[in-house]
Each structure stands twice: as C-alpha cells, then as structure tokens.
Amino acid sequence: MMSAYPHYPLRQIHSLDGLWQFAWLGENVDLAGLDVAAVDFAERMPVPGCFDASPAYAGKRGTAAYRTTLRVTPGTPGLLVFGALGMWSRIYVDGRVLAEPGLPYSQIEIALPPADFSTREIIVVSDNRFDRARLPLLEQFFDFYAYGGIFRSVQWHELPTQSLDRAEIATLDLATGRIGVSVRFHEPFSGKVSARVAVDGGVFTPADLIVKDGLAGFEINVPDASPWSPASPVLHTLELRAGKDAIVERFGLRVVSVAKGAVAINGEPVKLLGYCRHEAHPQFGPALPLDQLVQDLQLLRDLGCNFVRGSHYPQDPRFLDLCDEYGIVVFEESMGWGQQVEHFVDPTFQKLQVAQTVAMVRKSFNHPCVALWGFLNEGASHKPESRVLYERLAETLRALDPTRLVTYASMHPFDDVNLDLVDVVSINCYPGWYAQDKE
C-alpha cells in the first residue's frame, strides 16, 4: 500500500517519517519564554509516534521538542504537511515560528517561501498539558486519552509554480458515470491553464481549466463505470496534469441519501451495523501502525459489520483508504465531546470548531466510504445557547459538501433543540451502563 491518497507523481516529496532528535523539557515549561536554540536534543523519538506512549515518558504531562533536518532544492517553495499533531504544538522552520496550530488530530499544512540554501531545519515543540486558554478544543474530561507528539506522517513538498492542492470528485450521474471535478490550486491566481486528465490509468485527454482565484472545475465521464457500495467497493482513479504538477485522486461512484427512514447508498437502503472506534492503542497511542489498522478492519468484517464511527476526531487517511477498499461505511466527525454552554458562547472555540471541520472535509472529501459528517459528540444540544454553533457547523458541512448526510451524536433524545438541522438523527443511549434501568 502506498502513502494515503492523493498522490503527486511529478513533485519532489520528502518523507520526514523516521527517527527525529528529541528532548524532554519538563512539566513546568514557560512556553512564552522557551528558547529552542538552547535545547539539547540528546535523545531520539520515532515519527509518527507519541512521546507519552513510550516507556520513558508514559503518562507524563509537559513539554517536549522534536528536531530534524532535510535537504531541498534551493529557491523552491515548499509545503510542510503534518498528518496530525497532539496536543498543542509550535512549529519552527529554520529558527522561525511559522505556526501554533490548535487543532489536534487535524491535518496541518504550512506554506514555506523559497530559500537560497538547501538544508532546512524543522523543530516541533509538543505540549500535552491541558490548558483551556491555549487549547480550547481538547479537555481532560473527554472519554479518550489525549497524547502528545506527532501522530501521523510528515512530508515536505517542493512545489512548482501553480501547484495543485486537491481535486474533489462528486458523482453527478450514477448511470452514466458522470463526475464533477473541483480543482483547487495552492496559489489564488486567475487565468487559463492547459491540463490533461486520465481515468483509471487510461489515455490522457485535454481538460483546459479556467481558473478564478485558484479554483476551477470540469466534468467528465468515467469509462466502464462501476458504482461503489459496501457489497461491491469498486474504486476509480483520476490523474490531472496541469503545468508542471500532477495529482492522482482515488474515488468511488456512489450517491448517499435518506430513503424510507434509512441511509441509502445508490438508492438502496443499507442497515448500518458496526461500532464506534478510537484510534488508540496502549503501546502506540493514536500513532497506529498499518498492521493495526488492517487488524481492526478484519475484526469488524469478521463480526459482520459494514459500518464504523470514527470517534471522536478526524480519522487517519490510511484507515479511510482501507475502509474504501473493504466497503466499510464511515461516520467521520470533527473533534468534540460533551461541551457545555460556556464552550458554545466562546468565540475562539467556535472559530476552531469551524476550522477543524473544514480541514476534515477537505482531507476526506474523495473517500466514498465516508457517508456521514458529524460534530460535537454529546454536547449540551438541549440548551438554547448551543443553537448558533450547531447551526453554523451544519451549514459549513453542507456548503463544503452537499453530497453527504449531516448528523451529530446526541444524548438528549427528548429535549434536543437542534435535531431539525440534521439528515440523520443519531442518539447515544446506554441502557444498564451508567445507571440501573428503572422498572
């Protein structure tokens, strides 16, 4: 299995996975006054990995630092991509702070201007202390353990001029295999770009793009089109070449809807049978090896499941690639757990909730396995103060992706004030679990 889709066959991509230099800085570090130039990187730590899942630092809360170097082509713009970070991070490139992302479990992309030298240094300060002011999305009362470190793969892309970001593919007509392709470039330029497109490794055909503010679109038919479904998870690829760049996206032809009170795929109601699943392991934390991902799906399939809920944060794209292949339907949700009124009225919390939801959709748009988008698991959705944020997140999801169903897991079946916003009502209930059932 190659790295997760999309692929960029014409681009120089440096994988930064492996052993990084590492330093444990302690439990009481003042992040505002931290001087990374004075850090003694005397140890090694694997990336992807969680430092607090390792024997030396298991369960410790505090600050750590990672460092690596690489050689790139001088004078070339770059894109530094972190698959996921935890919990709070500060990212330095060549000694300069470029980002302090507060989006645990989200993919982080940092644009890098060209430099006239080839050796580049990356330092990541990783802090796993709970701090509501610094990290409002993740708190100690959640139902999963919060780890520190660099959870998923890291890459440095050398970007050509007018480089491609993503090509989002939507099924327009299932019978004819007609698809719409929305192309997004990294640069917000406008103009005409000569392009070529090939489906399933076939012959390239012209598809000139009219780009406005970095966005373009076209339609094409998939030859010998076969639909994707849990019973027959047929996958297709699309390769787009534009200028000096190229992107390969994998997708499935399928339509998700609600029919006769059930989720339907390609017009056929599907009874969803499955489990909630955390990306967590006592040895690896959320930095799961590929072998564990395959084992999880084998267990699901052996139990007769066709469905998994990714609890409670954006999922590893490798896992979604496998779900595409196995025919497992996915409910993917942005991170949230049990938030209350004080969260819903916090402008910073609102902003970050929207930001991580946007990042999730852009990361996972082309996975046919993802049928439902969700957010804010078991929040205080029975309180009127929740309405503004629930409405905003539902609107955000539908604006970004009208092809999927919107839901959220509620624990207030009788007095929830937001259920009119969703396509699928999802209720968490725990008979005999938290309290003895009353007779």
Helices and strands as residue ranges (DSSP letters): E 12-15, E 18-26, G 31-33, G 36-38, E 43-47, E 49-50, G 51-53, G 55-57, E 63-71, E 78-82, E 85-86, E 88-93, E 96-99, E 108-112, E 119-127, E 149-150, E 154-158, E 164-173, E 178-185, E 191-193, E 195-199, E 205-206, E 209-211, E 215-221, E 236-242, E 245-251, E 256-259, E 262-265, E 268-269, E 274-277, H 290-302, E 307-310, H 317-326, E 329-333, H 341-344, H 347-364, E 370-374, G 384-386, H 387-400, E 405-406, E 409-410, G 419-421, E 426-427
